[in-house]
Amino acid sequence: FVFIIEEIRKKIGDCEAAWTLLTELQFEQYVTPTNQTKLKFEFNDDEDVKLSRLQSMSDELNRRNTARGLVHRQWFENEQLMREHPPKFQDGRKKAVLKSIMPNGAQDCSGSMSYARHELIALPTSIPDPTPFITHKLRIESNIYEYVSNTDDEHTRHFYVNFADVNLFGFYARSLFAQDEIMTLEHPILASLKERLSSSADDDSSKLTPYCRGTIVLCNTLKHGHFSQPKLASIYGNKFAASSVSKITQSVTVCDPPIVDNIICMASLQGCQHKYTLQQIDKLVKTA
């Protein structure tokens, strides 16, 4: 295992890419797109054979990423990210919640989180009949948007949509408390990510950006607090700013251990007051 990581690092440059290969392509087996033959790594294989397979995996991953519009992916160690770029909440109620759900600060953040930025790609020429999906897999619930545990079924990977502003998590620090702000308060690591992205905004060489012009996919984000449906109903939106610190802190439940969520961030059009143009409709559909 160590040998493979080191060899990938030599071939494609860094350990983050090595880890991406091992996790996304499942390490133990890899199905080539051409002959569907399962290849396995054996530690007694010739080194040239291993490197050839690793290069094949790297090429295939690059092909897949290009096809789905991936611009940049980066892994962050959560504890380091939280320590070096702590949340900068301006609202006293949010500061109190942070202290209550993460009493040990960065030490309460384990594991790593991935950031993947995607640009919009061309629409397919045809779309399969969605009826089976709608009939058997689509579930609609009438409630305030929340992020519940996705760990009930270990065989299923859940993603939640963040209806973001173009300036990703841009208003998390203030007294606003709609969907985007609820998410960042329940997942303080997202506030740290925002600070990290903002610190790269003026660096022309950085591939990190705080702006969401296509989609940004965040995997393994830590949820430290949870606002239940009944509690949210009384503090949602403008009600938050009119609530006392004690009411807000009593409304949140500590997630111990933290819940691991996966999030797809997408931004809607801003300030549309007239009919949608064809260009706007095209962007909306591609984003979805």
PESUL-V974054 format. One record per pair of residues at least 24 apart in sequence whose ideal C-beta (glycine too) atoms are under 7 Angstrom apart, sorted by sequence separation. I is the first residue (numbers start at 1). J is the second residue. D is the distance in Angstrom with one decimal. If there is no record, write none. Layout:
i={I & I}
j={J & J}
d={D & D}
//
This chain:
i={32 & 82 & 227 & 169 & 227 & 228 & 168 & 226 & 30 & 33 & 79 & 82 & 225 & 226 & 79 & 225 & 168 & 225 & 226 & 79 & 224 & 225 & 78 & 79 & 190 & 224 & 25 & 78 & 189 & 223 & 78 & 189 & 78 & 145 & 187 & 224 & 77 & 78 & 187 & 223 & 21 & 25 & 76 & 147 & 187 & 188 & 222 & 223 & 4 & 21 & 24 & 75 & 76 & 186 & 222 & 223 & 75 & 76 & 147 & 186 & 11 & 21 & 185 & 186 & 220 & 221 & 73 & 74 & 186 & 73 & 168 & 221 & 7 & 11 & 73 & 167 & 168 & 219 & 7 & 11 & 167 & 168 & 218 & 72 & 166 & 182 & 218 & 4 & 8 & 12 & 70 & 71 & 166 & 7 & 11 & 71 & 166 & 217 & 218 & 70 & 71 & 164 & 168 & 69 & 215 & 216 & 4 & 68 & 69 & 215 & 69 & 215 & 69 & 20 & 68 & 212 & 212 & 212 & 19 & 16 & 177 & 16 & 177 & 178 & 177 & 177 & 175 & 175 & 215 & 187 & 113 & 147 & 115 & 109 & 91 & 90 & 91 & 146 & 89 & 90 & 91 & 88 & 144 & 102 & 143 & 97 & 144 & 144 & 98 & 94 & 117 & 144 & 120 & 119 & 118 & 118 & 168 & 117 & 118 & 116 & 87 & 115 & 116 & 160 & 162 & 164 & 166 & 162 & 164 & 165 & 115 & 159 & 160 & 161 & 162 & 163 & 164 & 87 & 114 & 158 & 159 & 166 & 87 & 113 & 114 & 157 & 159 & 161 & 163 & 86 & 113 & 114 & 82 & 85 & 88 & 113 & 81 & 112 & 113 & 151 & 111 & 151 & 82 & 85 & 149 & 78 & 81 & 85 & 150 & 81 & 109 & 85 & 147 & 81 & 108 & 102 & 101 & 101 & 97 & 74 & 72 & 78 & 69 & 96 & 100 & 93 & 97 & 101 & 93 & 96 & 97 & 100 & 92 & 96 & 101 & 100 & 93 & 97 & 123 & 120 & 123 & 121 & 120 & 120}
j={56 & 106 & 251 & 194 & 252 & 253 & 194 & 252 & 57 & 60 & 106 & 109 & 252 & 253 & 107 & 253 & 197 & 254 & 255 & 109 & 254 & 255 & 109 & 110 & 221 & 255 & 57 & 110 & 221 & 255 & 111 & 222 & 112 & 179 & 221 & 258 & 112 & 113 & 222 & 258 & 57 & 61 & 112 & 183 & 223 & 224 & 258 & 259 & 41 & 58 & 61 & 112 & 113 & 223 & 260 & 261 & 114 & 115 & 186 & 225 & 51 & 61 & 225 & 226 & 260 & 261 & 114 & 115 & 227 & 115 & 210 & 263 & 50 & 54 & 116 & 210 & 211 & 262 & 51 & 55 & 211 & 212 & 262 & 117 & 211 & 227 & 263 & 50 & 54 & 58 & 116 & 117 & 212 & 54 & 58 & 118 & 213 & 264 & 265 & 118 & 119 & 212 & 216 & 118 & 264 & 265 & 54 & 118 & 119 & 265 & 120 & 266 & 121 & 73 & 121 & 265 & 266 & 267 & 75 & 74 & 235 & 75 & 236 & 237 & 237 & 240 & 240 & 241 & 287 & 261 & 189 & 223 & 193 & 189 & 173 & 173 & 174 & 229 & 173 & 174 & 175 & 173 & 229 & 188 & 229 & 185 & 232 & 233 & 188 & 185 & 209 & 236 & 214 & 214 & 214 & 215 & 265 & 216 & 217 & 216 & 188 & 216 & 217 & 261 & 263 & 265 & 267 & 264 & 266 & 267 & 218 & 262 & 263 & 264 & 265 & 266 & 267 & 191 & 218 & 262 & 263 & 270 & 192 & 218 & 219 & 262 & 264 & 266 & 268 & 192 & 219 & 220 & 189 & 192 & 195 & 220 & 189 & 220 & 221 & 259 & 220 & 260 & 192 & 195 & 259 & 189 & 192 & 196 & 261 & 193 & 222 & 199 & 261 & 196 & 224 & 224 & 224 & 225 & 225 & 208 & 207 & 222 & 214 & 245 & 249 & 243 & 248 & 252 & 245 & 248 & 249 & 252 & 245 & 249 & 254 & 254 & 248 & 252 & 285 & 283 & 286 & 286 & 286 & 287}
d={6.8 & 4.0 & 5.9 & 4.1 & 5.7 & 6.8 & 6.6 & 6.8 & 5.7 & 6.4 & 5.0 & 4.6 & 4.5 & 4.7 & 6.7 & 6.8 & 6.8 & 6.2 & 5.6 & 4.8 & 6.9 & 6.2 & 3.8 & 6.6 & 6.3 & 5.5 & 5.3 & 6.3 & 5.8 & 5.5 & 5.6 & 5.0 & 6.1 & 5.2 & 5.2 & 5.1 & 5.2 & 5.7 & 6.4 & 5.8 & 5.7 & 6.5 & 6.2 & 6.7 & 5.1 & 6.0 & 4.3 & 4.1 & 6.5 & 6.5 & 6.5 & 5.2 & 5.2 & 5.3 & 6.6 & 5.3 & 5.2 & 6.7 & 6.5 & 4.9 & 6.7 & 6.2 & 6.8 & 6.2 & 5.6 & 5.0 & 6.3 & 5.1 & 6.7 & 6.8 & 5.3 & 5.8 & 6.5 & 6.1 & 4.4 & 6.2 & 6.7 & 4.9 & 5.9 & 6.2 & 6.4 & 4.6 & 7.0 & 5.0 & 5.8 & 6.4 & 4.5 & 6.9 & 5.6 & 5.4 & 6.1 & 4.8 & 5.8 & 6.2 & 6.7 & 6.4 & 6.7 & 5.4 & 6.9 & 5.5 & 5.4 & 5.1 & 6.4 & 4.3 & 6.0 & 4.2 & 6.9 & 6.6 & 4.6 & 6.4 & 6.6 & 5.0 & 4.1 & 6.3 & 6.8 & 5.3 & 6.9 & 4.7 & 6.2 & 6.3 & 6.5 & 4.9 & 6.4 & 5.8 & 6.2 & 3.4 & 6.2 & 4.1 & 6.6 & 6.8 & 6.3 & 6.2 & 6.8 & 6.0 & 6.9 & 4.5 & 5.9 & 6.6 & 5.2 & 5.7 & 4.6 & 5.6 & 5.9 & 6.0 & 5.7 & 5.9 & 4.9 & 6.7 & 5.7 & 5.8 & 7.0 & 6.3 & 4.8 & 4.4 & 4.9 & 4.7 & 6.0 & 5.2 & 6.8 & 6.9 & 5.4 & 6.8 & 4.5 & 6.1 & 5.2 & 4.4 & 4.6 & 6.8 & 6.4 & 6.0 & 6.0 & 4.6 & 5.4 & 5.2 & 4.4 & 6.9 & 4.9 & 3.5 & 7.0 & 6.4 & 6.8 & 6.9 & 5.9 & 6.4 & 4.6 & 6.5 & 5.3 & 6.7 & 6.4 & 6.3 & 6.8 & 6.4 & 6.3 & 4.7 & 6.3 & 4.9 & 6.8 & 6.4 & 5.5 & 6.8 & 6.0 & 6.8 & 4.9 & 3.9 & 5.1 & 5.6 & 5.0 & 4.5 & 6.3 & 6.7 & 6.0 & 6.8 & 5.5 & 6.1 & 6.7 & 5.4 & 4.3 & 3.9 & 6.3 & 6.7 & 3.9 & 6.1 & 6.4 & 5.1 & 5.4 & 7.0 & 6.2 & 6.3 & 5.2 & 6.9 & 6.0 & 6.8 & 6.1 & 5.2 & 5.1 & 6.9 & 4.3 & 5.5 & 6.4 & 6.9 & 6.1 & 6.9 & 4.3 & 6.5}
//
